[in-house]
Amino acid sequence: MILGIRDETASRIKTWLLAGPAQQQEGPHAGAIAGWIGVDGRARYVYPEITGYFLQWLAWIAERDGVQAIHIDRAAAAQQWLARWLESRDLSTRIYLGPRDDGEWRNSAVFTFDLAMVLRGIGAAARAQLIAPERPTIERLFECLIALTADDGELDACSRPRHGASLPDRWSTRRGAFLAKAAAGIIDASTTLNIPDVLRQAAERTFESSIAALLRHPHEETHPFLYAVEGLLSFSRDSKYMTRLPEVERQFERLLAMIVQIGRVPERLSHDGPRRLDVVAQTIRVGLLMNAHRSLSATSSSTIDDLANELIGQIRRDGSVPFDSDAEGIELNVWTAMFAEQALWLSARDTGELGPIAANPRIV
C-alpha cells in the first residue's frame, strides 16, 4: 500500500513539473526553469543551473517511462533558452523576473557547478533522444568551463567576481568535495558530446581532488556533503569506486545517526538551520542508491524509509513542494520538486530494481 502512495505522489510531482509553472511558457525567458515560485504561481527568478537539472530530470523520466512528446517539447524549449542565455555573455546565475536584485551576490561571478549541470543536462537529454545538441551552445559551454580551469589543471569553483564586487566565503565559492558532482557531470556528458580533451582532463583531476577532500574532511553543511556523495555515486564505473565507498558509507551512516538523534535532517552537522526538503530528498536518494551497492544497517534503512514517508506528507495536493517545511510563508521550490520526485519513485522500487539503476544512476 505505502509503495503505491509513493508512486502516486511522485506522479503528482511529475505532473506539476511538466504542466505547472516551473517552466516559463512565454516572453523573453520562455523555456527557462524557475528556482522559486510563490503560492500565486509566479516565478521569482529563472536559473540556468536548474534548467540543466530539468534536462537531466526529463532524460531520467523519458528513459524510465518512455519518450513522450511533452518531454521533447520541454527539452527543446529549455535548450533554446540556454542558448540565448549563453549568447548574452552576461551569464547571471539568477535572472529575476521582477525588479532587478542588485544585492544578489551570485550574479557577480560565473560558477563551475552551474555550467557543469547545464552541460550534463544537455548531454543527458541528447542521450535520451529528446534533443539534438546545438553545437554553438555546447561550444560556448566548453569555452566558459575551460576558462574556469586553473593553472593546476583543476576547475575552480567560480570566476573572479566582476565589477569590483566581492564574494562571501561560502562552500559554493571555494573548491571542495561538492565539485565531485560537477566533475562527474562533465565526465558523463563526454559519453555523448565531443568534449575537448583539456576539459575532460580538468574534470577528471577535479573529481579526484574532490573525492579526496570528501574522504579527508567532508563538508560541514549537509547539502554540499550530499552533492559530493552524489558525485561519487554518479561515477560508479570509476576503478576506485568500491574502495572509496566504505568510508563514504560510514560518513553517511553518521549523518543518519544524527537524524535519528535530533529527529530531522539537519542543514548543518552542527544541527542548526531550516528543515530543507531538498536535503531530505537528497538523503533518501543517496541512502537508496548506496544500499543497492552495499547493504546499510537495518537502522539506517529504516531511517531512510521513515524519511520517505515524512516527505510524502510535505507534498502539496497539486504536486508542488515547499523548500522549508517550517517556513511561515510557503514558497515552492523547483529543484526540491525534482529531487523529491526521484527520491519517492526510487523508494517505491524493490532491491532488485534498484541494483541496475544504482550501477548507472541519473541523479538529478
N, C-alpha and C positions, 0 to 999 in steps of 0.2 A: 504493500500500500504506500509506504513512505517513498519508495523509489519512483512510483508513478507521480506523486506530488512533486518530486524534484524535477522530473522530466516536464511536467506541466508548467512549473514555474519557469524553468529555463526557456520553454517555448513562448511564454508571455514576454519575457525579456527580449527574446529574439524578434518578436513582432514589434515591440516598441522601438528597437534599434533600427529595424528595416523601414517601418512605416510611420514612426513618430518624428519628433523634432530634432533628432540627433544630427541628421544631415541636412544642410541648407538646400532648399529646392529652387531658389531664385535669387536674383541680384548678383552683385559682383563676386560673392563668395559661394555661389551655387556649387555644390559638390563637397564643400568643406565640412568637417565634422566638429561639432561643438565640444567644449570641455564641460562647462557648467550650464545648466538650464534651470530657469526659475519655474516656480509652480504655474506661472502664466504661460508656460510653453515656449518662452523666448530664450534664445541662446544669449549668454553674456559675451562670449568670445568664441572664435574658432581657433583650431590648434593643429598645426602640421603634424606633430608627434602623434596625436590621437587619430588623425586621418590615416597615418601609417598603421596604427593599431587596427583601425576599421578595415583596412585592406587585408591585414593578417586574419582578422576575425571572419571576414567574408570568405577567404580561402578555406578557413577551418570549417565553416558550416557547409560550404559547397562540396568539399572533399568528403565530409561526413554524411550529408543528406542528399547529395546530388546537385549539380549545377542547375540553377533556375534563372529565368530571365531577369528577375529583380536583382539577383547577385551581380549579373553582368552590368546592368544599368547603374547600380550603385557604385560598383568598382570603377567603371568608366568615368563617372562624374567626379569621383574622388581623385583619380589620376589627372583629370583635366584641371581641377583646381590646384593641385600640387604643381603642375606645370606652370600655371600663372603665378603662383607664389614664388617659385624658383626664378622665374623670369624677372620678377620685380626687383631683385638684387637687394631688397630690404631684409628679408629673412627674419622678420619678427617672430618671436616664439608664440606669443598670444596676440591675435588680431581681434581687438574689441569691436563689437558691432554697434555700440552706443558711443557716448563721448569717449574720446581718446584718454587712456590712462597713462599720463606721463610719469607716474610713480612706479610703473611696472618694471622692476629691475631685470626681469628675464629678457626683456627686449633690448638690453644693452649688449648682448653677446649672442653668438651662434653656438649651439650645443651639439656635441657629437652624438649624444644619445638620441636627440630628436631626429637628426638626419639619418642615423642608423635605422631607427624604427620606420622611417619613410622608405628607405631603400629595401629593408626587409619586407615591408608590406607590398611594395611593387613586385618584388621577386616572388612572394608567395601567391599573389593574385595572378601573376603570369603563369606560374607552375600549375595553378588550378584552372587555367584557361579562361579566366574571367576578363583579362585584358591582354593586349599586345603592348609591351613596354614601349613608351615613346623615347626614342634614342636621345633627343636633346634633353629630356628630363633627367634620364639616368646619367648622362654625361655631366650635367650640371651638378648632380648629387656627388658623383665621383670627384669632381673638381673641388667642391666645398669640403668633403671629407679629407681629401689629400692635403688641403690647406690647413687642416687641424692636426696633421701629423707633426710631431716634434722632432728635434734633432736626434733623439734616441730611437727613432723609428716607431714609437708608440703614439696612439691617439691621445691628445689632451681632452679634458672634459669639456672645454669650451674655448672660444676665441678670446682674445684680449677685449675688454669692454670698449665700446665705441663712444665717441663724442665726449671723451673725458670722464665718463661715468665710472663708478666703482661697483664691484660685485660683492655681495655678502659672502662670508666664509661658510659655505654650506657643502654638504656632500655632493650636490649636483654641480658645484663649481670647481671641484678639485678631483683629481684622479682617485679611484678607489675600486673596491670589489664590484660595485654595481655595474661598471663598464663591461663586465663579462657578458651581460645581456646584449649590450650594443655590439660588442665584438662578435658574439655568436650570431647575431642577426645579419651582420655583413658577410660572415663566412657562409651562412645559409643562403643568402641571396646569390653568392658566387656560383651556386649549383645551377642557377637559372640564367643569370645575367653575366655578360662578359666583363667581369670586374678587372681593372688594371692590377697587375702583379703587385705594384707598390702599395695599393690599398689593401689587398688581401693579406700581404705580409704584415702590414701595420695592424690589421685586425687580429691576426694570429699572435703577434707579440703582445698586443693589449689583452687578449684573452688569457694568455699565460700569466702575465703580471697581475691581472685582476683576480684570477683564481688563487694565485699565491697570496694575495692580500686577504682574500676570504679565509684561507686556511690559517693564516698568521693572526689576523685580527679582524673579525667581522664587524660590519657597521653597527654602531650603537642604535641607529634608527631601524625599525623593523622593515619599512618599505624598501629601502635600498638593499638591506640584507637579503630580502626575498628576491629582489631583482638579480642579485649575484647568484643565488641558488638557481633561479630560473635560467640564467645563462649557462650554468653547468649542465642542468637537465636538458637544455635545448641542444647540446652538442654531445650527445651520448656516444657518438661514433669516435670521439677522441680516444686515442690509445691509452691515455692515463685516467680515463673516466672512472673505472671500477676501483682504482687505487685511491682516488680522491673522495669518492662517495662516502666511505665510512666516517671520516672526520666531519664532513658537512652534515651527514645524518645526525651525528652527536650534537652538533650546534643546533640543528633544527629540533631535536628532541628536548634540548634545554629550553627553547622557546615554548614548546608545547607544555612543558612542566610549569613554566611561568604563567601560561594562560590558565592552567588548572588552578594555580595558587591564587591569582588575583581575579579570576572569573571573567576575563575578557582578553582580547588580543591587544597588547599594548602598542602604541605608536613608537615608543622608545623602550629599550631594555631597562630603563630606569622607572618604567611603569606609567609615566605621565603621557598626556596628550589625549586627543579626542578618540572616540570609537570609530575609526575609519573602516568603512565596509570594503573599500578596495583592498586593504591589507587583510581583512578577514578572508576575502575570496582568494587572494594570493596564497594564504596559509593553507587553505583547503586544496588548491591545485597542487602546490608543492608536496603536501603530505600524500595525496593520492598517487602522484607520479613516482615519488620516492618509494612508496610502499610497493609499487609494481616492480621495482628493481631489487629492493632489499626490504624484507618484512620489518615494519616498525613494531614497537612493543604493542601489546594489547591495549594498554592505557592510552598510548598515542593514537592508535587507530580509533579508539572510542572518542577521543577529543576531537579528531577531525570530523567524525560523524556528527557529534554534537554541534560543531560549528556550522556544518551544512544545514542542520535543522534550524539553528538560530538565524542563519542568513535568509532562509525561506520566509521567516516572519518579518523581515525588513523590506521585502519586495512589495511595492505598491500594486494595487489592483490592475493598473494599466501596464505593468511590467517595468516601470521606471524604478530606479534605485537611488536613494539618497547617498550622499558622501559620508555624512556623520549621523549616526543613529540618535545621538543625544542633542543635536543642534536644535536651538529654539525655532529657527526658521528653516523649513525644508528647502534644500537646493539639490536638484537632481544632477547626477554625475555620469557622463557617458562612458569613461573608461572603467568606472566601477561596474557599470551595467555589463560591459563586455567581459570583464573578469568574472563577474557573478554568473553569467550565462554559461561560461565554460566550466566554472567550478561545479555548478549544480548538475550540469549534464554529465560531467565526469563522475560525480558522486553517485549517480544512478546506474553506473556500469558495474559489472562484476569483475573480479580479479582477472579472469581470462580475457575479457575485452580490453582491460587497461594495459596488459602486457605489450601488445603490438603498438598501442598508442604511445606508451612511455618510451619505446625504442626510437620513435621519431615524432616527438610531440610538436604540436603547432601552438605553443604557448603564446597567447596574445600579450 
